[in-house]
Amino acid sequence: MASKKNTSNSASKSSKENGRVGGKMTKSAVERAKQSTNTEALKQEVASELGIKPGKNATAAENGKVGGSMTKKLYEKGKSSK
């Protein structure tokens, strides 16, 4: 039986190197941006850009797209406000 190598550490490293959003730095950047942002207004702005009406009548995928786009915008704002 072939043994499997634990690649979780190298995968995390490459994710950071590739600039993927995640981890402690991302959380702190998003938190910084949230403090100076009206998140409800941002949600409505992102939803209208995507052509989605968020809420309980939207699908989970639609609400997820809105949330993901909000996080990306908050991350970029927080990253630039260091």
Phi, psi and omega in degrees: 000130181281140179274146179262138177275145175280110184254011184296322179293317180290329178292319178296318180299313182292329177297317178294319180295327180278357177081019178290148180283133178158160175090184186297317181298319180295315181299318180291323178295317179295319179297319177300316182292322180298326183296332182248017184231138172279100187293330178294317178295320178298319179300314180294321178298311181296317181299318180292324176299323182273351182073034183239140172258102186290158177137194186290340180271353176275157178285164178298322179296318179295313178298325178294322177296319179296311180298319179295319178293323176298315181298318179299315180294317179296321179298312180298319179295315181293324180294323182278349183258022180300000000 
